[in-house]
Amino acid sequence: LEHGALWHVPGGYAMRERLGDAKAIVPSAKKVGAFGSRLDVPLGHINAAYVRSHFDAMEVGISDGPRPDEILFCLAMTCGPRVHNRMGGLAAEDIKAWDGLR
């Protein structure tokens, strides 16, 4: 299953253009599972991949699919960090230039 060819170029660049000055990588996940499987979609900060307060995931799934001839694409976004985060590291307010983008 090659998710890069399906999403990153057409979807990733279009999403970055729409969001504006998004610098961080677009986190992704892929899974081959049985009917009704759940997928954890990773989340991160829009401008610095190593801002730990924004490390999170959203669980998604469709109870009746996807069927054998279908594929599920899911996009998850948030407008802030995890509630009561306490992981330390680079803080969102301390991002400068290319911080957190290795």
ZISULBEL-V335109 format. One line per field, one symbol per residue. ss: DSSP state (2 for helix, 1 for strand, 0 for the rest). psi: psi as a letter, one per 40 degrees, with the letter a starting at -180 (. if undefined). burial: # if it has 16 or more other ideal C-beta (glycine too) atoms within 10 Angstrom, else .. Layout:
ss=???
psi=???
burial=???
This chain:
ss=002222222222222222200000000000000000011111100000000222011111110010000000000000000000000000022200000000
psi=hgddddddcdddddddddebfhdiihiiiihhiiheiihhhiiiidehdfhdeehaihhiihdfaiideiihhhhhiieaiihfifeaahideehhbfheg.
burial=......#...............##.##...........#.#.##############........................#...#....#.#..#....#..
